[in-house]
């Protein structure tokens, strides 16, 4: 989608009701579906994080940035994620966390990002994090400078590809729930994107498609 056309839709994204669990379940591993329906997050005393779902123009077309995390000894090693990270007490709010971490991880200055909307929080059981996603827009082409300590590579995903149902697949993976289970996922530039990132992407897709369909 042409970025200038995309910008015309942005104000209409703000009032759209978030589908939350309804969207998350579409991309949830089977072991998580019942938990999502009855989850009492406060009892988990989770750590807090925030991420940025950042759209921007590249060659005049709308793109979404994702990162490939470095390999490390942890539950999210080498996974596909949004720029973002842990809330710090110096952050004035979770939006500030998302902006700060996006700058630290991919080099985009906070003043270049217009935050449009907060999306539904996502609880991640293996790491006990409650993640707050934010939709942001950068109105100029971006030159990413990934933090080599945390980011292995950058994925620049065209919006047209993201909205194409052909990228939705099923993959056999080992999860925190079971080994060799079939899970819903996105095939994004030959990366299998599943779990929390896929579930957040699912809500983003639903909100975008609702907005586009209602304003055609």
Buried (B, 14 or more C-beta within 10 A) or exposed (E): BEBEEBBEBBEEBEEBEBBBBEBBBBBBBEBBEEEBEEBEEEEEEBEBBBBBBBBBBEEEBBBBBBBBBBEEEEBBEEBBBBBBBEBEEEBEEBBBBBBBBBBBBBBBEBEBBEBBBBBBBBBBBEBEBBBBBBBBBBEEEBEBEBBEEBBEBBBBBBBEBBBEEEBBEEBEBEBEBEEEBEBBBBBBBEBBBBBBBBBBBBBBBBBBEBBBEEEE
